[in-house]
């Protein structure tokens, strides 16, 4: 995975997952890596970017809203979400946005 996702020309969608972690690791890193592997296999997946400091932000890019809906329904992803709520996240927000324009350096 590169640091900046190589997305196609807009429009497409971004799922922005912002979180505050608990201090418990307990398999978090392995699960996060597995979620990227699974997402990459999901139809409509376009790329992902992630950064962590005090606040963690992961942005995944998707072809359309249906692709996002299918990803949300993935069985392993559902299980990871449950674990996140139970032990890995003190707080989180998920936002879905339509990307209408982009430019790069």
N, CA, C and O atoms as CSV, one atom per row, in Angstrom:
chain,resi,resn,atom,element,x,y,z
A,1,UNK,N,N,0.847,-1.178,0.000
A,1,UNK,CA,C,0.000,0.000,0.000
A,1,UNK,C,C,0.894,1.244,0.000
A,1,UNK,O,O,1.794,1.367,0.831
A,2,UNK,N,N,0.641,2.164,-0.937
A,2,UNK,CA,C,1.402,3.413,-0.940
A,2,UNK,C,C,0.789,4.383,0.065
A,2,UNK,O,O,-0.308,4.143,0.571
A,3,UNK,N,N,1.481,5.459,0.351
A,3,UNK,CA,C,0.999,6.417,1.343
A,3,UNK,C,C,-0.190,7.229,0.849
A,3,UNK,O,O,-1.088,7.542,1.631
A,4,UNK,N,N,-0.214,7.576,-0.435
A,4,UNK,CA,C,-1.319,8.329,-1.005
A,4,UNK,C,C,-2.006,7.445,-2.035
A,4,UNK,O,O,-1.361,6.941,-2.955
A,5,UNK,N,N,-3.302,7.258,-1.885
A,5,UNK,CA,C,-4.058,6.387,-2.782
A,5,UNK,C,C,-4.061,6.939,-4.201
A,5,UNK,O,O,-4.190,8.145,-4.408
A,6,UNK,N,N,-3.920,6.064,-5.157
A,6,UNK,CA,C,-3.966,6.431,-6.567
A,6,UNK,C,C,-5.394,6.209,-7.056
A,6,UNK,O,O,-5.721,5.139,-7.570
A,7,UNK,N,N,-6.229,7.208,-6.896
A,7,UNK,CA,C,-7.647,7.096,-7.229
A,7,UNK,C,C,-7.903,7.522,-8.673
A,7,UNK,O,O,-7.112,8.263,-9.258
A,8,UNK,N,N,-9.012,7.050,-9.245
A,8,UNK,CA,C,-9.372,7.464,-10.599
A,8,UNK,C,C,-9.922,8.890,-10.589
A,8,UNK,O,O,-10.109,9.474,-9.522
A,9,UNK,N,N,-10.179,9.447,-11.758
A,9,UNK,CA,C,-10.802,10.776,-11.786
A,9,UNK,C,C,-12.161,10.749,-11.075
A,9,UNK,O,O,-12.886,9.760,-11.182
A,10,UNK,N,N,-12.516,11.813,-10.353
A,10,UNK,CA,C,-13.816,11.880,-9.687
A,10,UNK,C,C,-14.950,11.855,-10.716
A,10,UNK,O,O,-14.726,12.139,-11.893
A,11,UNK,N,N,-16.140,11.525,-10.286
A,11,UNK,CA,C,-16.565,11.386,-8.889
A,11,UNK,C,C,-16.356,9.966,-8.367
A,11,UNK,O,O,-16.378,8.994,-9.122
A,12,UNK,N,N,-16.156,9.880,-7.072
A,12,UNK,CA,C,-16.116,8.629,-6.318
A,12,UNK,C,C,-16.412,9.014,-4.877
A,12,UNK,O,O,-16.672,10.184,-4.591
A,13,UNK,N,N,-16.377,8.053,-3.969
A,13,UNK,CA,C,-16.752,8.312,-2.578
A,13,UNK,C,C,-15.596,8.039,-1.632
A,13,UNK,O,O,-14.737,7.198,-1.898
A,14,UNK,N,N,-15.591,8.767,-0.523
A,14,UNK,CA,C,-14.599,8.583,0.538
A,14,UNK,C,C,-15.331,8.243,1.836
A,14,UNK,O,O,-16.301,8.904,2.208
A,15,UNK,N,N,-14.857,7.212,2.511
A,15,UNK,CA,C,-15.325,6.890,3.855
A,15,UNK,C,C,-14.211,7.324,4.791
A,15,UNK,O,O,-13.101,6.793,4.740
A,16,UNK,N,N,-14.511,8.287,5.642
A,16,UNK,CA,C,-13.522,8.883,6.536
A,16,UNK,C,C,-13.802,8.380,7.950
A,16,UNK,O,O,-14.820,8.719,8.552
A,17,UNK,N,N,-12.896,7.578,8.461
A,17,UNK,CA,C,-13.045,6.979,9.788
A,17,UNK,C,C,-12.047,7.652,10.725
A,17,UNK,O,O,-10.840,7.435,10.610
A,18,UNK,N,N,-12.540,8.456,11.641
A,18,UNK,CA,C,-11.715,9.187,12.598
A,18,UNK,C,C,-11.915,8.556,13.966
A,18,UNK,O,O,-13.049,8.297,14.368
A,19,UNK,N,N,-10.821,8.304,14.693
A,19,UNK,CA,C,-10.977,7.588,15.957
A,19,UNK,C,C,-9.965,8.005,17.011
A,19,UNK,O,O,-8.892,8.532,16.717
A,20,UNK,N,N,-10.351,7.747,18.241
A,20,UNK,CA,C,-9.467,7.843,19.403
A,20,UNK,C,C,-9.339,6.436,19.950
A,20,UNK,O,O,-10.339,5.809,20.301
A,21,UNK,N,N,-8.120,5.939,20.025
A,21,UNK,CA,C,-7.870,4.573,20.483
A,21,UNK,C,C,-7.841,4.492,22.008
A,21,UNK,O,O,-7.540,5.462,22.703
A,22,UNK,N,N,-8.165,3.304,22.494
A,22,UNK,CA,C,-7.901,2.983,23.888
A,22,UNK,C,C,-6.425,2.577,23.969
A,22,UNK,O,O,-5.745,2.535,22.943
A,23,UNK,N,N,-5.934,2.286,25.141
A,23,UNK,CA,C,-4.538,1.857,25.273
A,23,UNK,C,C,-4.352,0.378,24.986
A,23,UNK,O,O,-3.219,-0.089,24.872
A,24,UNK,N,N,-5.440,-0.363,24.869
A,24,UNK,CA,C,-5.386,-1.807,24.625
A,24,UNK,C,C,-5.062,-2.097,23.166
A,24,UNK,O,O,-5.736,-1.592,22.268
A,25,UNK,N,N,-4.032,-2.907,22.923
A,25,UNK,CA,C,-3.720,-3.311,21.550
A,25,UNK,C,C,-4.444,-4.615,21.233
A,25,UNK,O,O,-5.335,-4.627,20.383
A,26,UNK,N,N,-4.085,-5.698,21.887
A,26,UNK,CA,C,-4.781,-6.985,21.815
A,26,UNK,C,C,-5.228,-7.357,20.399
A,26,UNK,O,O,-6.403,-7.642,20.170
A,27,UNK,N,N,-4.279,-7.351,19.447
A,27,UNK,CA,C,-4.575,-7.771,18.085
A,27,UNK,C,C,-5.050,-6.673,17.157
A,27,UNK,O,O,-5.438,-6.953,16.023
A,28,UNK,N,N,-5.030,-5.445,17.606
A,28,UNK,CA,C,-5.522,-4.339,16.785
A,28,UNK,C,C,-4.756,-4.218,15.462
A,28,UNK,O,O,-5.365,-4.131,14.396
A,29,UNK,N,N,-3.441,-4.212,15.533
A,29,UNK,CA,C,-2.627,-4.042,14.328
A,29,UNK,C,C,-2.882,-5.112,13.288
A,29,UNK,O,O,-2.999,-4.818,12.099
A,30,UNK,N,N,-2.970,-6.356,13.736
A,30,UNK,CA,C,-3.235,-7.462,12.821
A,30,UNK,C,C,-4.625,-7.333,12.194
A,30,UNK,O,O,-4.804,-7.575,11.000
A,31,UNK,N,N,-5.596,-6.953,13.009
A,31,UNK,CA,C,-6.960,-6.805,12.497
A,31,UNK,C,C,-7.041,-5.649,11.511
A,31,UNK,O,O,-7.707,-5.768,10.483
A,32,UNK,N,N,-6.384,-4.542,11.799
A,32,UNK,CA,C,-6.386,-3.394,10.886
A,32,UNK,C,C,-5.770,-3.782,9.540
A,32,UNK,O,O,-6.296,-3.420,8.488
A,33,UNK,N,N,-4.660,-4.515,9.575
A,33,UNK,CA,C,-4.019,-4.963,8.339
A,33,UNK,C,C,-4.934,-5.913,7.563
A,33,UNK,O,O,-5.011,-5.844,6.336
A,34,UNK,N,N,-5.614,-6.788,8.274
A,34,UNK,CA,C,-6.549,-7.726,7.631
A,34,UNK,C,C,-7.706,-6.981,6.982
A,34,UNK,O,O,-8.168,-7.375,5.911
A,35,UNK,N,N,-8.185,-5.906,7.614
A,35,UNK,CA,C,-9.287,-5.142,7.034
A,35,UNK,C,C,-8.861,-4.488,5.719
A,35,UNK,O,O,-9.653,-4.416,4.779
A,36,UNK,N,N,-7.619,-4.014,5.646
A,36,UNK,CA,C,-7.120,-3.443,4.390
A,36,UNK,C,C,-7.060,-4.531,3.324
A,36,UNK,O,O,-7.475,-4.306,2.187
A,37,UNK,N,N,-6.545,-5.715,3.684
A,37,UNK,CA,C,-6.487,-6.827,2.728
A,37,UNK,C,C,-7.884,-7.169,2.201
A,37,UNK,O,O,-8.074,-7.352,0.999
A,38,UNK,N,N,-8.844,-7.252,3.102
A,38,UNK,CA,C,-10.221,-7.570,2.690
A,38,UNK,C,C,-10.815,-6.476,1.826
A,38,UNK,O,O,-11.443,-6.761,0.806
A,39,UNK,N,N,-10.625,-5.232,2.221
A,39,UNK,CA,C,-11.177,-4.113,1.454
A,39,UNK,C,C,-10.614,-4.117,0.034
A,39,UNK,O,O,-11.342,-3.860,-0.924
A,40,UNK,N,N,-9.323,-4.408,-0.103
A,40,UNK,CA,C,-8.697,-4.440,-1.426
A,40,UNK,C,C,-9.343,-5.475,-2.345
A,40,UNK,O,O,-9.290,-5.330,-3.567
A,41,UNK,N,N,-9.945,-6.509,-1.781
A,41,UNK,CA,C,-10.613,-7.561,-2.561
A,41,UNK,C,C,-12.079,-7.233,-2.852
A,41,UNK,O,O,-12.723,-7.903,-3.658
A,42,UNK,N,N,-12.592,-6.212,-2.198
A,42,UNK,CA,C,-14.013,-5.851,-2.304
A,42,UNK,C,C,-14.273,-5.114,-3.627
A,42,UNK,O,O,-13.542,-4.183,-3.964
A,43,UNK,N,N,-15.308,-5.523,-4.378
A,43,UNK,CA,C,-15.646,-4.777,-5.593
A,43,UNK,C,C,-15.916,-3.305,-5.279
A,43,UNK,O,O,-16.598,-2.982,-4.306
A,44,UNK,N,N,-15.382,-2.435,-6.102
A,44,UNK,CA,C,-15.600,-1.007,-5.934
A,44,UNK,C,C,-14.555,-0.299,-5.084
A,44,UNK,O,O,-14.579,0.927,-4.982
A,45,UNK,N,N,-13.636,-1.047,-4.470
A,45,UNK,CA,C,-12.587,-0.441,-3.653
A,45,UNK,C,C,-11.582,0.262,-4.556
A,45,UNK,O,O,-11.152,-0.298,-5.564
A,46,UNK,N,N,-11.207,1.492,-4.196
A,46,UNK,CA,C,-10.284,2.282,-5.019
A,46,UNK,C,C,-8.955,2.573,-4.337
A,46,UNK,O,O,-7.963,2.824,-5.022
A,47,UNK,N,N,-8.904,2.546,-3.004
A,47,UNK,CA,C,-7.656,2.839,-2.305
A,47,UNK,C,C,-7.915,3.212,-0.861
A,47,UNK,O,O,-9.062,3.347,-0.435
A,48,UNK,N,N,-6.824,3.379,-0.104
A,48,UNK,CA,C,-6.926,3.715,1.314
A,48,UNK,C,C,-5.711,4.542,1.735
A,48,UNK,O,O,-4.607,4.364,1.220
A,49,UNK,N,N,-5.940,5.442,2.678
A,49,UNK,CA,C,-4.878,6.228,3.300
A,49,UNK,C,C,-5.134,6.230,4.802
A,49,UNK,O,O,-6.284,6.264,5.241
A,50,UNK,N,N,-4.069,6.194,5.581
A,50,UNK,CA,C,-4.244,6.138,7.026
A,50,UNK,C,C,-3.117,6.892,7.726
A,50,UNK,O,O,-1.964,6.860,7.295
A,51,UNK,N,N,-3.475,7.568,8.812
A,51,UNK,CA,C,-2.488,8.285,9.621
A,51,UNK,C,C,-2.887,8.171,11.082
A,51,UNK,O,O,-4.072,8.162,11.414
A,52,UNK,N,N,-1.883,8.085,11.956
A,52,UNK,CA,C,-2.164,8.001,13.368
A,52,UNK,C,C,-1.189,8.875,14.127
A,52,UNK,O,O,0.026,8.814,13.938
A,53,UNK,N,N,-1.768,9.691,14.992
A,53,UNK,CA,C,-0.990,10.464,15.947
A,53,UNK,C,C,-1.841,10.401,17.201
A,53,UNK,O,O,-2.062,9.313,17.731
A,54,UNK,N,N,-2.318,11.514,17.684
A,54,UNK,CA,C,-3.253,11.476,18.817
A,54,UNK,C,C,-4.601,10.980,18.342
A,54,UNK,O,O,-5.300,10.258,19.052
A,55,UNK,N,N,-4.959,11.378,17.126
A,55,UNK,CA,C,-6.211,10.963,16.505
A,55,UNK,C,C,-5.852,10.097,15.304
A,55,UNK,O,O,-4.936,10.431,14.553
A,56,UNK,N,N,-6.560,8.994,15.116
A,56,UNK,CA,C,-6.350,8.152,13.943
A,56,UNK,C,C,-7.364,8.513,12.874
A,56,UNK,O,O,-8.539,8.732,13.167
A,57,UNK,N,N,-6.901,8.572,11.633
A,57,UNK,CA,C,-7.790,8.845,10.512
A,57,UNK,C,C,-7.464,7.858,9.396
A,57,UNK,O,O,-6.320,7.750,8.955
A,58,UNK,N,N,-8.481,7.148,8.954
A,58,UNK,CA,C,-8.350,6.267,7.797
A,58,UNK,C,C,-9.400,6.686,6.790
A,58,UNK,O,O,-10.581,6.806,7.118
A,59,UNK,N,N,-8.962,6.906,5.567
A,59,UNK,CA,C,-9.873,7.269,4.489
A,59,UNK,C,C,-9.809,6.150,3.451
A,59,UNK,O,O,-8.746,5.863,2.900
A,60,UNK,N,N,-10.944,5.530,3.195
A,60,UNK,CA,C,-11.010,4.546,2.118
A,60,UNK,C,C,-11.854,5.131,0.999
A,60,UNK,O,O,-12.813,5.864,1.243
A,61,UNK,N,N,-11.483,4.795,-0.239
A,61,UNK,CA,C,-12.125,5.354,-1.415
A,61,UNK,C,C,-12.883,4.255,-2.155
A,61,UNK,O,O,-12.410,3.126,-2.290
A,62,UNK,N,N,-14.071,4.620,-2.629
A,62,UNK,CA,C,-14.980,3.639,-3.207
A,62,UNK,C,C,-15.643,4.174,-4.470
A,62,UNK,O,O,-15.887,5.373,-4.606
A,63,UNK,N,N,-15.922,3.275,-5.372
A,63,UNK,CA,C,-16.543,3.617,-6.650
A,63,UNK,C,C,-17.921,4.244,-6.475
A,63,UNK,O,O,-18.255,5.219,-7.149
A,64,UNK,N,N,-18.726,3.678,-5.560
A,64,UNK,CA,C,-20.108,4.147,-5.409
A,64,UNK,C,C,-20.638,3.778,-4.023
A,64,UNK,O,O,-19.975,3.077,-3.258
A,65,UNK,N,N,-21.823,4.254,-3.720
A,65,UNK,CA,C,-22.422,3.999,-2.405
A,65,UNK,C,C,-22.746,2.524,-2.201
A,65,UNK,O,O,-22.675,2.027,-1.077
A,66,UNK,N,N,-23.097,1.825,-3.264
A,66,UNK,CA,C,-23.389,0.397,-3.125
A,66,UNK,C,C,-22.147,-0.381,-2.704
A,66,UNK,O,O,-22.240,-1.308,-1.899
A,67,UNK,N,N,-20.989,-0.013,-3.241
A,67,UNK,CA,C,-19.725,-0.666,-2.844
A,67,UNK,C,C,-19.462,-0.467,-1.356
A,67,UNK,O,O,-19.008,-1.387,-0.675
A,68,UNK,N,N,-19.744,0.730,-0.851
A,68,UNK,CA,C,-19.575,1.016,0.575
A,68,UNK,C,C,-20.536,0.166,1.398
A,68,UNK,O,O,-20.156,-0.390,2.428
A,69,UNK,N,N,-21.760,0.069,0.946
A,69,UNK,CA,C,-22.770,-0.734,1.649
A,69,UNK,C,C,-22.349,-2.207,1.716
A,69,UNK,O,O,-22.507,-2.859,2.748
A,70,UNK,N,N,-21.816,-2.715,0.616
A,70,UNK,CA,C,-21.355,-4.113,0.600
A,70,UNK,C,C,-20.171,-4.314,1.539
A,70,UNK,O,O,-20.092,-5.344,2.209
A,71,UNK,N,N,-19.256,-3.360,1.602
A,71,UNK,CA,C,-18.117,-3.449,2.516
A,71,UNK,C,C,-18.592,-3.460,3.961
A,71,UNK,O,O,-18.105,-4.243,4.777
A,72,UNK,N,N,-19.542,-2.592,4.273
A,72,UNK,CA,C,-20.074,-2.533,5.637
A,72,UNK,C,C,-20.709,-3.863,6.040
A,72,UNK,O,O,-20.721,-4.210,7.221
A,73,UNK,N,N,-21.236,-4.607,5.071
A,73,UNK,CA,C,-21.903,-5.887,5.336
A,73,UNK,C,C,-20.946,-7.082,5.337
A,73,UNK,O,O,-21.374,-8.204,5.607
A,74,UNK,N,N,-19.663,-6.865,5.042
A,74,UNK,CA,C,-18.692,-7.961,5.043
A,74,UNK,C,C,-18.610,-8.574,6.449
A,74,UNK,O,O,-18.454,-7.853,7.434
A,75,UNK,N,N,-18.712,-9.884,6.535
A,75,UNK,CA,C,-18.792,-10.582,7.828
A,75,UNK,C,C,-17.567,-10.324,8.708
A,75,UNK,O,O,-17.715,-10.050,9.899
A,76,UNK,N,N,-16.374,-10.405,8.143
A,76,UNK,CA,C,-15.166,-10.138,8.942
A,76,UNK,C,C,-15.104,-8.678,9.366
A,76,UNK,O,O,-14.653,-8.368,10.468
A,77,UNK,N,N,-15.550,-7.790,8.505
A,77,UNK,CA,C,-15.564,-6.365,8.836
A,77,UNK,C,C,-16.551,-6.100,9.974
A,77,UNK,O,O,-16.264,-5.303,10.867
A,78,UNK,N,N,-17.693,-6.752,9.949
A,78,UNK,CA,C,-18.680,-6.609,11.029
A,78,UNK,C,C,-18.064,-7.046,12.358
A,78,UNK,O,O,-18.246,-6.382,13.378
A,79,UNK,N,N,-17.342,-8.154,12.343
A,79,UNK,CA,C,-16.698,-8.644,13.568
A,79,UNK,C,C,-15.636,-7.662,14.066
A,79,UNK,O,O,-15.528,-7.419,15.268
A,80,UNK,N,N,-14.852,-7.097,13.142
A,80,UNK,CA,C,-13.840,-6.106,13.531
A,80,UNK,C,C,-14.510,-4.865,14.122
A,80,UNK,O,O,-14.001,-4.286,15.082
A,81,UNK,N,N,-15.635,-4.460,13.565
A,81,UNK,CA,C,-16.369,-3.313,14.108
A,81,UNK,C,C,-16.811,-3.584,15.547
A,81,UNK,O,O,-16.717,-2.708,16.407
A,82,UNK,N,N,-17.286,-4.789,15.797
A,82,UNK,CA,C,-17.717,-5.158,17.159
A,82,UNK,C,C,-16.543,-5.091,18.131
A,82,UNK,O,O,-16.669,-4.561,19.235
A,83,UNK,N,N,-15.395,-5.635,17.709
A,83,UNK,CA,C,-14.210,-5.593,18.570
A,83,UNK,C,C,-13.760,-4.154,18.801
A,83,UNK,O,O,-13.352,-3.801,19.907
A,84,UNK,N,N,-13.832,-3.321,17.759
A,84,UNK,CA,C,-13.460,-1.920,17.899
A,84,UNK,C,C,-14.306,-1.214,18.941
A,84,UNK,O,O,-13.785,-0.485,19.784
A,85,UNK,N,N,-15.622,-1.432,18.882
A,85,UNK,CA,C,-16.525,-0.802,19.859
A,85,UNK,C,C,-16.256,-1.321,21.270
A,85,UNK,O,O,-16.326,-0.579,22.250
A,86,UNK,N,N,-15.946,-2.612,21.344
A,86,UNK,CA,C,-15.781,-3.260,22.655
A,86,UNK,C,C,-14.450,-2.915,23.324
A,86,UNK,O,O,-14.405,-2.708,24.537
A,87,UNK,N,N,-13.339,-2.850,22.524
A,87,UNK,CA,C,-12.060,-2.711,23.209
A,87,UNK,C,C,-11.040,-1.762,22.585
A,87,UNK,O,O,-10.122,-1.349,23.294
A,88,UNK,N,N,-11.133,-1.391,21.323
A,88,UNK,CA,C,-10.063,-0.624,20.699
A,88,UNK,C,C,-10.324,0.871,20.589
A,88,UNK,O,O,-9.376,1.653,20.522
A,89,UNK,N,N,-11.590,1.288,20.568
A,89,UNK,CA,C,-11.886,2.704,20.357
A,89,UNK,C,C,-12.573,3.331,21.555
A,89,UNK,O,O,-13.566,2.810,22.061
A,90,UNK,N,N,-12.037,4.449,21.999
A,90,UNK,CA,C,-12.700,5.245,23.037
A,90,UNK,C,C,-13.801,6.084,22.395
A,90,UNK,O,O,-14.813,6.383,23.029
A,91,UNK,N,N,-13.597,6.463,21.127
A,91,UNK,CA,C,-14.593,7.228,20.373
A,91,UNK,C,C,-14.250,7.106,18.889
A,91,UNK,O,O,-13.091,6.901,18.529
A,92,UNK,N,N,-15.259,7.233,18.035
A,92,UNK,CA,C,-15.017,7.270,16.596
A,92,UNK,C,C,-16.176,7.945,15.882
A,92,UNK,O,O,-17.290,8.032,16.400
A,93,UNK,N,N,-15.886,8.415,14.689
A,93,UNK,CA,C,-16.892,8.977,13.795
A,93,UNK,C,C,-16.586,8.481,12.390
A,93,UNK,O,O,-15.431,8.470,11.964
A,94,UNK,N,N,-17.620,8.075,11.679
A,94,UNK,CA,C,-17.486,7.691,10.281
A,94,UNK,C,C,-18.275,8.686,9.440
A,94,UNK,O,O,-19.440,8.972,9.715
A,95,UNK,N,N,-17.625,9.199,8.425
A,95,UNK,CA,C,-18.269,10.143,7.511
A,95,UNK,C,C,-18.138,9.605,6.090
A,95,UNK,O,O,-17.106,9.043,5.724
A,96,UNK,N,N,-19.181,9.779,5.298
A,96,UNK,CA,C,-19.150,9.364,3.898
A,96,UNK,C,C,-19.353,10.617,3.057
A,96,UNK,O,O,-20.313,11.363,3.247
A,97,UNK,N,N,-18.420,10.835,2.113
A,97,UNK,CA,C,-18.458,12.055,1.299
A,97,UNK,C,C,-18.252,11.709,-0.166
A,97,UNK,O,O,-17.528,10.770,-0.499
A,98,UNK,N,N,-18.881,12.461,-1.017
A,98,UNK,CA,C,-18.662,12.323,-2.451
A,98,UNK,C,C,-17.504,13.237,-2.857
A,98,UNK,O,O,-17.518,14.435,-2.573
A,99,UNK,N,N,-16.520,12.667,-3.514
A,99,UNK,CA,C,-15.382,13.434,-4.012
A,99,UNK,C,C,-15.750,13.910,-5.419
A,99,UNK,O,O,-15.966,13.108,-6.328
A,100,UNK,N,N,-15.814,15.205,-5.570
A,100,UNK,CA,C,-16.199,15.774,-6.853
A,100,UNK,C,C,-15.031,16.385,-7.610
A,100,UNK,O,O,-15.109,16.610,-8.817
A,101,UNK,N,N,-13.945,16.653,-6.884
A,101,UNK,CA,C,-12.771,17.264,-7.516
A,101,UNK,C,C,-11.544,16.853,-6.726
A,101,UNK,O,O,-11.607,16.658,-5.512
A,102,UNK,N,N,-10.423,16.722,-7.430
A,102,UNK,CA,C,-9.144,16.470,-6.767
A,102,UNK,C,C,-8.034,17.105,-7.574
A,102,UNK,O,O,-8.163,17.300,-8.783
A,103,UNK,N,N,-6.947,17.425,-6.905
A,103,UNK,CA,C,-5.754,17.889,-7.570
A,103,UNK,C,C,-4.564,17.455,-6.736
A,103,UNK,O,O,-4.687,17.249,-5.529
A,104,UNK,N,N,-3.419,17.316,-7.372
A,104,UNK,CA,C,-2.253,16.734,-6.700
A,104,UNK,C,C,-0.975,17.454,-7.086
A,104,UNK,O,O,-0.925,18.202,-8.062
A,105,UNK,N,N,0.048,17.209,-6.299
A,105,UNK,CA,C,1.400,17.667,-6.595
A,105,UNK,C,C,2.230,16.428,-6.804
A,105,UNK,O,O,3.427,16.524,-7.072
